[in-house]
Amino acid sequence: MKKSDRIRKLAEIEALKGAELGSRLQVAQRQYLEECRKLKQLQTYREEYADRFDALGKQGMTALQLADFSRFVQKLDEALDNQREAVNQQTFRLEQVRGAWQKNYQKVDGLTKVGDAARREEAKDERKRELMRIDDRISSSLPSPISP
């Protein structure tokens, strides 16, 4: 098996791994976007709830309503903290998968370039061998010089 063929096979194997990593990268990106969407949704809900509280506060509220509001805001803030952590974790996972995909891409690219160079070298060597065969045929078909 020629060197270029061996390298091509390696590049194909790595390209298959790259396809799998590409799929994993898409999944990680979707999960990241979903976690970000959930965070934004919680932030919006908390802002709306705070605006509602302000409006009710201007009208006046009981101590029980104030206590309920405080408990609910505390739970919202905890949910926001948890969601921020989920976004951070998903960001980390996304960067890990992206890094693996990029590393694989570079490996495939490098193997492809090395394989191309090997194919060029093999073609060059084949041309040289062909020229030598032609020269040998020509040499053998010519009459030998007569020695005095």
Secondary structure, 3 states (H helix, E strand, C coil): CCHHHHHHHHHHHHHHHHHHHHHHHHHHHHHHHHHHHHHHHHHHHHHHHHHHHHHHHHHCCCHHHHHHHHHHHHHHHHHHHHHHHHHHHHHHHHHHHHHHHHHHHHHHHHHHHHHHHHHHHHHHHHHHHHHHHHHHHHHHHCCCCCCC
